[in-house]
Amino acid sequence: MSAKKVKKMPSWSLHKHWAEKIGLDTGISEKVDRIIDGEWADIRGGRLREKLNEAGLLEGSIKEETFRAVTLHNIMDCLRDFIWELGREPVSLIPPKKNAGDRVLYVC
């Protein structure tokens, strides 16, 4: 019997390492990580905006540092998914279209 593969999220220490490397505020980055991977793993869209707003990380529209932290988190999750899928037949390489006026919180 073979062990079932389970996708793991990149560790928060790895997220923190890259946040520091690119000059992000690690306090904001850590809050964003906890929110996205919190009670419901990898929350997105409206639920994510709601949680970011509750945490004081939004002011009407998304703050630049919060946007950068969310983007970093999602890039790392995308890399996790990409590595997970290596060797499998790709279904689509084109991400879904987003509303032109919105800043994208997740593309992969």
Stockholm file with secondary structure:
# STOCKHOLM 1.0

chainA/1-108         MSAKKVKKMPSWSLHKHWAEKIGLDTGISEKVDRIIDGEWADIRGGRLREKLNEAGLLEGSIKEETFRAVTLHNIMDCLRDFIWELGREPVSLIPPKKNAGDRVLYVC
#=GR chainA/1-108 SS CCCCCCCCCCCHHHHHHHHHHTTCCHHHHHHHHHHHTSSSTTCCHHHHHHHHHHTTCBSSSBCHHHHHHHHHHHHHHHHHHHHHHTTSCCSCSSCCCCCTTSCCSCCC
#=GC SS_cons         CCCCCCCCCCCHHHHHHHHHHTTCCHHHHHHHHHHHTSSSTTCCHHHHHHHHHHTTCBSSSBCHHHHHHHHHHHHHHHHHHHHHHTTSCCSCSSCCCCCTTSCCSCCC
//
